[in-house]
Amino acid sequence: MDFLLSDEQKMIYDYGESLAKTYDRAYWMEHAERRAFPVDMYKQIAADGFVGTMVPEQYGGSGLGMVEMALFKEGLSNQGVPLLSLVVGACMSMSVIGKYGSEEQKQNYLPAACSGDIRFCFAITEPDAGTNTIKASTIAKPTADGRFKLTGRKTYITDALESDYALVVTRTKPHTEVARKTDGFTLFIVDTKSKGIEMHPIPVSIPLPELQYQVFFDDVDLGPENVLGEVDKGFDILFDCLNPERILVGSISCGIGRFAMDKAVAYASERTVFKGPIGAYQALQHPLAKAKTEIELASLMTRKAAWMYDQKMECGGEASMAKYAAAEASIHAVDASLQCFGGNGYTKEYGIFDLYPLARLFKTAPLNSEMVLNYIGEKVLGLPRSY
């Protein structure tokens, strides 16, 4: 197995360092604290060809794979810039349309999305169903004229109001009326400005430029042209969205952990207390060394999962292990770094504590660690189902 990156892959991984010369962590935090999307940064990323990383070239993208997308996200996060909208938009929505969309859908949406002129969000979570997507109650009911009426609600939808379109996971048949529990799902491309859609922001404590929303659908009119794939057969497409999400969360977590540790190493090498720099003390060295080891191990699993995805191999176990390991490693890295800074770690000037809520988020979302471990226990180890 070759662990070396190609020249193109190294360029993709190093892109975050190049972007940070203009749009750095300070720029990102300024927008995060204002709850304002970093439009200029996003436009620059689009112009440089990275929004369309996984979109076929004939539709304005780069035609690359999950490995390159993971490297791109990890490289950005190494600079303290996670930009979550690129997960739900560029990967979970645009690449899926590129893979499963009709020719008309690809032509209509992808070139404009790759250039940054339109944005996508992904709507799956519901307030009642939560992790149990099978029990989703949002439904697009077929009408006599071959159209659909979408009714229901979604919650914690990242970047919903600011996006032009949403890829909405819904049922076209209730779970009580299907032979198999995975039947009756359909994905729709929905114009977020359609009549019957209402959105309310959800205030969260984490400093992020992307807002979270509750989204309500009240008899939203949809046609066959809005269906992604086949009616009632959307569950396979849905699963093709979830593994990439977990892989990219692994990439982000690894990058955030590295960003924190880089700052801590620089500080601990210069900060002198008693006889010399505090970085010489094993009480600070060992937690950082342990965190570094955990981050690099998680990064390897993340890249393995991405490679398996590109090879069209089953990678649910690897994607889940990558997400779990990276989230834990990121928390440990930020915590060890915070300890190095002492009181200074809680100041805005040093910006270390600001990283903790984001690192901690990924232990809960997009799938909490307990459910990830349940999946690994059942699907990887072969243990009896626990829920």
C-alpha positions as CSV (number, residue, x, y, z in Angstrom):
1,M,0.0,0.0,0.0
2,D,1.3,3.4,-1.0
3,F,0.9,6.0,1.8
4,L,2.5,8.8,-0.3
5,L,0.2,11.5,-1.7
6,S,0.5,12.3,-5.4
7,D,1.6,15.8,-6.3
8,E,-2.0,16.8,-7.0
9,Q,-3.2,15.4,-3.7
10,K,-0.5,17.2,-1.8
11,M,-1.5,20.4,-3.6
12,I,-5.1,19.8,-2.5
13,Y,-4.0,19.1,1.1
14,D,-1.8,22.2,1.2
15,Y,-4.5,24.5,-0.3
16,G,-5.8,25.4,3.2
17,E,-2.4,26.9,4.1
18,S,-2.5,28.9,0.9
19,L,-6.0,30.1,1.5
20,A,-5.2,31.1,5.0
21,K,-2.9,33.8,3.7
22,T,-6.0,35.8,2.8
23,Y,-8.8,34.1,4.7
24,D,-7.4,32.8,8.0
25,R,-8.8,31.7,11.3
26,A,-9.3,35.3,12.4
27,Y,-11.4,36.0,9.4
28,W,-13.4,32.8,10.0
29,M,-13.9,33.7,13.7
30,E,-15.0,37.2,12.9
31,H,-17.8,35.8,10.7
32,A,-18.6,33.0,13.2
33,E,-19.1,35.5,16.0
34,R,-21.4,37.6,13.8
35,R,-23.2,34.5,12.5
36,A,-22.4,35.7,9.0
37,F,-21.5,33.3,6.2
38,P,-18.0,34.0,4.8
39,V,-19.1,34.7,1.3
40,D,-15.8,36.0,0.0
41,M,-13.9,32.9,1.3
42,Y,-16.5,30.6,-0.2
43,K,-16.4,32.4,-3.6
44,Q,-12.6,32.1,-3.6
45,I,-12.8,28.4,-2.8
46,A,-15.3,28.0,-5.7
47,A,-13.1,30.0,-8.1
48,D,-10.2,27.7,-7.2
49,G,-12.2,24.7,-8.1
50,F,-12.7,23.1,-4.7
51,V,-16.5,23.4,-4.2
52,G,-16.9,21.1,-7.1
53,T,-14.2,18.6,-6.1
54,M,-16.5,15.6,-6.4
55,V,-18.6,16.8,-9.3
56,P,-17.9,15.4,-12.8
57,E,-15.8,17.7,-15.0
58,Q,-18.5,18.0,-17.7
59,Y,-20.7,19.8,-15.1
60,G,-18.1,22.3,-13.9
61,G,-16.4,20.2,-11.3
62,S,-13.0,18.6,-10.8
63,G,-14.1,15.0,-11.2
64,L,-12.1,13.8,-8.1
65,G,-13.0,11.5,-5.3
66,M,-13.6,11.2,-1.6
67,V,-9.9,10.9,-0.9
68,E,-9.3,14.4,-2.4
69,M,-12.4,15.8,-0.7
70,A,-11.2,14.5,2.7
71,L,-7.7,15.9,2.1
72,F,-9.1,19.2,1.1
73,K,-11.3,19.4,4.3
74,E,-8.5,18.2,6.5
75,G,-6.1,20.8,5.0
76,L,-8.6,23.6,5.6
77,S,-9.2,22.5,9.2
78,N,-5.5,22.4,9.8
79,Q,-5.7,26.1,9.6
80,G,-8.7,26.3,12.0
81,V,-11.3,26.8,9.2
82,P,-13.8,23.9,9.1
83,L,-16.5,25.5,6.9
84,L,-19.3,22.9,7.5
85,S,-21.4,24.1,4.6
86,L,-18.9,22.3,2.3
87,V,-19.9,19.0,3.9
88,V,-23.6,19.4,3.5
89,G,-23.4,21.2,0.2
90,A,-20.4,20.3,-1.8
91,C,-20.3,16.6,-0.7
92,M,-23.6,15.4,0.6
93,S,-25.7,17.3,-2.0
94,M,-23.7,18.3,-5.1
95,S,-21.8,15.0,-5.5
96,V,-25.0,13.0,-5.0
97,I,-26.7,15.0,-7.7
98,G,-23.7,14.3,-9.9
99,K,-24.0,10.6,-9.2
100,Y,-27.8,10.0,-9.2
101,G,-29.3,13.0,-10.9
102,S,-30.9,13.2,-14.3
103,E,-29.1,14.9,-17.1
104,E,-31.4,17.8,-16.8
105,Q,-30.8,18.1,-13.0
106,K,-27.1,18.0,-13.5
107,Q,-27.2,20.7,-16.1
108,N,-29.6,22.8,-14.1
109,Y,-27.8,22.8,-10.8
110,L,-24.2,21.7,-10.8
111,P,-22.3,24.3,-12.9
112,A,-23.9,27.1,-10.9
113,A,-23.2,25.3,-7.6
114,C,-19.5,24.6,-8.6
115,S,-19.0,28.3,-9.4
116,G,-20.4,29.3,-6.1
117,D,-23.4,31.1,-7.6
118,I,-25.9,28.8,-5.7
119,R,-25.6,26.8,-2.5
120,F,-27.2,23.6,-1.3
121,C,-28.1,22.3,2.2
122,F,-29.1,18.7,3.2
123,A,-32.3,18.1,5.2
124,I,-32.7,14.8,7.0
125,T,-33.0,15.2,10.8
126,E,-36.4,15.5,12.4
127,P,-37.3,16.6,15.9
128,D,-39.3,13.4,16.7
129,A,-37.4,10.8,14.8
130,G,-33.9,12.1,15.5
131,T,-31.4,9.3,14.8
132,N,-34.2,6.9,13.9
133,T,-34.6,8.1,10.3
134,I,-36.8,5.1,9.6
135,K,-39.6,6.8,11.6
136,A,-39.3,10.0,9.7
137,S,-42.8,11.6,9.4
138,T,-42.1,14.2,6.8
139,I,-43.9,13.0,3.7
140,A,-44.4,14.0,0.0
141,K,-47.8,12.7,-0.9
142,P,-48.4,11.9,-4.5
143,T,-51.3,13.8,-6.2
144,A,-53.6,12.8,-8.9
145,D,-51.7,14.9,-11.5
146,G,-48.4,13.1,-10.9
147,R,-47.0,15.7,-8.6
148,F,-46.3,15.8,-4.8
149,K,-47.2,17.8,-1.8
150,L,-44.4,17.9,0.8
151,T,-45.5,18.3,4.5
152,G,-43.5,18.0,7.7
153,R,-40.5,19.5,9.5
154,K,-36.8,19.2,9.8
155,T,-34.4,20.4,12.5
156,Y,-30.8,21.4,12.8
157,I,-30.5,22.0,9.1
158,T,-27.2,23.7,8.5
159,D,-27.1,26.8,6.3
160,A,-30.8,26.3,5.3
161,L,-32.0,29.9,4.9
162,E,-28.8,31.0,3.2
163,S,-28.9,28.1,0.7
164,D,-30.8,28.2,-2.6
165,Y,-31.8,24.5,-2.7
166,A,-32.2,21.7,-0.2
167,L,-31.8,18.0,-0.8
168,V,-34.7,16.8,1.4
169,V,-35.0,13.3,2.7
170,T,-38.6,12.4,3.0
171,R,-41.1,9.6,2.8
172,T,-43.4,9.1,-0.1
173,K,-45.0,6.2,1.8
174,P,-45.4,6.1,5.6
175,H,-43.3,3.5,7.4
176,T,-46.4,1.7,8.5
177,E,-47.4,1.0,4.9
178,V,-44.2,-0.5,3.5
179,A,-43.0,-4.1,3.2
180,R,-39.5,-3.3,4.3
181,K,-38.7,-0.4,6.7
182,T,-36.2,1.1,4.2
183,D,-38.9,1.3,1.4
184,G,-40.8,4.4,0.7
185,F,-38.0,7.0,1.0
186,T,-37.5,9.6,-1.8
187,L,-35.0,12.4,-2.1
188,F,-36.2,15.7,-3.5
189,I,-34.3,18.8,-4.8
190,V,-36.3,21.6,-3.2
191,D,-36.1,25.3,-3.9
192,T,-35.8,26.9,-0.4
193,K,-37.8,29.9,-1.5
194,S,-40.8,27.8,-2.5
195,K,-44.3,28.7,-1.2
196,G,-45.1,26.7,1.9
197,I,-41.6,26.7,3.4
198,E,-40.9,28.4,6.7
199,M,-37.6,28.6,8.6
200,H,-36.7,29.6,12.1
201,P,-33.1,29.9,13.4
202,I,-31.9,27.7,16.3
203,P,-29.6,29.7,18.6
204,V,-26.5,27.6,19.4
205,S,-23.6,28.3,21.7
206,I,-20.9,27.1,19.3
207,P,-19.1,29.9,17.3
208,L,-19.9,29.0,13.7
209,P,-20.7,31.2,10.6
210,E,-23.3,28.7,9.5
211,L,-26.7,28.9,11.2
212,Q,-28.9,26.0,12.2
213,Y,-32.6,26.1,11.4
214,Q,-35.9,24.4,12.0
215,V,-37.6,24.0,8.6
216,F,-41.4,23.6,8.1
217,F,-43.0,22.3,4.9
218,D,-46.7,23.0,4.4
219,D,-48.0,21.4,1.2
220,V,-44.9,22.4,-0.8
221,D,-45.6,21.7,-4.5
222,L,-43.1,19.4,-6.1
223,G,-43.0,17.8,-9.5
224,P,-41.2,14.7,-11.0
225,E,-38.4,17.0,-12.0
226,N,-37.6,17.5,-8.3
227,V,-37.2,13.8,-7.6
228,L,-33.6,12.6,-7.2
229,G,-33.3,9.0,-8.4
230,E,-36.5,6.9,-8.1
231,V,-39.6,7.4,-6.1
232,D,-39.8,5.2,-3.0
233,K,-36.2,3.9,-3.6
234,G,-34.2,6.7,-2.1
235,F,-32.7,4.8,0.9
236,D,-29.7,3.6,-1.0
237,I,-29.0,7.1,-2.1
238,L,-29.3,8.3,1.5
239,F,-26.8,5.8,2.7
240,D,-24.4,7.0,0.0
241,C,-24.6,10.4,1.7
242,L,-24.0,9.3,5.3
243,N,-20.6,7.6,5.0
244,P,-19.1,10.6,3.3
245,E,-20.4,12.8,6.0
246,R,-18.7,10.7,8.7
247,I,-15.5,10.6,6.7
248,L,-15.4,14.4,6.4
249,V,-16.2,14.9,10.0
250,G,-13.2,12.8,10.7
251,S,-11.1,15.0,8.4
252,I,-12.4,18.2,10.1
253,S,-11.8,16.8,13.6
254,C,-8.2,15.8,12.7
255,G,-7.5,19.2,11.4
256,I,-9.0,21.1,14.4
257,G,-6.9,18.9,16.7
258,R,-3.7,19.7,14.7
259,F,-4.4,23.4,14.7
260,A,-4.8,23.4,18.5
261,M,-1.6,21.4,19.0
262,D,0.4,23.5,16.6
263,K,-0.5,26.6,18.6
264,A,0.3,24.8,21.9
265,V,3.7,23.5,20.7
266,A,4.7,27.0,19.6
267,Y,3.5,28.5,22.9
268,A,5.0,25.8,25.1
269,S,8.4,26.2,23.4
270,E,8.5,29.9,24.2
271,R,6.7,30.3,27.5
272,T,9.3,30.1,30.3
273,V,8.4,29.3,33.9
274,F,10.9,28.4,36.6
275,K,14.0,26.9,34.8
276,G,13.0,26.9,31.2
277,P,10.2,26.5,28.5
278,I,7.1,24.7,29.8
279,G,7.2,22.4,26.8
280,A,10.2,20.6,28.4
281,Y,8.0,19.4,31.3
282,Q,6.7,15.9,30.7
283,A,3.4,16.8,32.4
284,L,2.7,18.9,29.3
285,Q,4.7,16.9,26.8
286,H,3.0,13.6,27.3
287,P,-0.6,14.7,26.8
288,L,0.4,16.5,23.6
289,A,2.4,13.5,22.4
290,K,-0.6,11.2,23.1
291,A,-3.0,13.6,21.4
292,K,-0.7,13.8,18.3
293,T,-0.6,10.0,18.1
294,E,-4.4,9.8,18.3
295,I,-4.9,12.4,15.7
296,E,-2.5,10.8,13.2
297,L,-4.1,7.3,13.8
298,A,-7.6,8.8,13.2
299,S,-6.3,10.6,10.1
300,L,-5.1,7.3,8.7
301,M,-8.5,5.6,9.3
302,T,-10.2,8.6,7.7
303,R,-8.1,8.3,4.6
304,K,-8.6,4.5,4.5
305,A,-12.4,5.0,4.7
306,A,-12.2,7.6,1.9
307,W,-10.1,5.3,-0.3
308,M,-12.6,2.4,0.2
309,Y,-15.5,4.7,-0.7
310,D,-13.7,5.6,-3.9
311,Q,-13.2,2.0,-4.7
312,K,-16.9,1.4,-4.2
313,M,-16.2,-0.9,-1.3
314,E,-18.5,-1.2,1.8
315,C,-17.0,1.3,4.2
316,G,-19.6,1.9,6.9
317,G,-17.5,0.4,9.6
318,E,-14.4,2.3,8.6
319,A,-16.3,5.6,8.2
320,S,-17.8,5.1,11.6
321,M,-14.5,4.2,13.3
322,A,-12.9,7.2,11.6
323,K,-15.6,9.6,12.8
324,Y,-15.5,8.2,16.4
325,A,-11.7,8.1,16.7
326,A,-11.2,11.6,15.2
327,A,-13.8,13.2,17.4
328,E,-12.2,11.7,20.5
329,A,-8.7,12.6,19.4
330,S,-9.8,16.2,18.6
331,I,-11.3,16.7,22.1
332,H,-8.1,15.3,23.7
333,A,-5.9,17.5,21.5
334,V,-7.8,20.7,22.3
335,D,-7.9,19.9,26.0
336,A,-4.1,19.2,26.1
337,S,-3.5,22.4,24.2
338,L,-5.7,24.4,26.5
339,Q,-3.8,23.1,29.5
340,C,-0.5,24.3,28.0
341,F,-1.9,27.8,27.7
342,G,-3.2,28.0,31.3
343,G,-5.2,31.1,31.9
344,N,-4.2,32.5,28.5
345,G,-6.1,29.6,26.8
346,Y,-9.4,31.2,27.8
347,T,-8.7,34.6,26.2
348,K,-9.8,35.8,22.8
349,E,-6.2,36.7,21.9
350,Y,-5.0,33.1,21.9
351,G,-8.3,31.6,20.7
352,I,-7.8,28.1,22.1
353,F,-11.0,27.7,24.1
354,D,-13.0,28.8,21.1
355,L,-12.0,25.4,19.5
356,Y,-13.4,23.3,22.3
357,P,-17.2,23.6,21.5
358,L,-16.6,22.7,17.9
359,A,-14.4,19.7,18.8
360,R,-17.0,18.6,21.3
361,L,-19.8,19.0,18.8
362,F,-18.5,16.1,16.7
363,K,-18.9,13.7,19.6
364,T,-22.7,14.4,19.3
365,A,-23.3,15.2,15.7
366,P,-23.9,14.2,12.9
367,L,-24.3,10.9,14.8
368,N,-23.6,10.6,18.5
369,S,-20.7,8.4,19.6
370,E,-23.0,5.9,21.3
371,M,-24.9,5.1,18.1
372,V,-21.5,5.0,16.2
373,L,-20.3,2.4,18.7
374,N,-23.6,0.5,18.4
375,Y,-23.0,0.3,14.6
376,I,-19.4,-0.9,15.1
377,G,-20.5,-3.4,17.7
378,E,-23.2,-4.9,15.4
379,K,-21.9,-4.4,11.9
380,V,-18.1,-4.8,12.5
381,L,-17.9,-7.1,15.5
382,G,-21.0,-9.1,14.8
383,L,-22.6,-8.6,18.2
384,P,-26.3,-8.8,18.8
385,R,-28.3,-5.6,17.9
386,S,-28.6,-3.4,21.1
387,Y,-31.6,-1.3,20.1
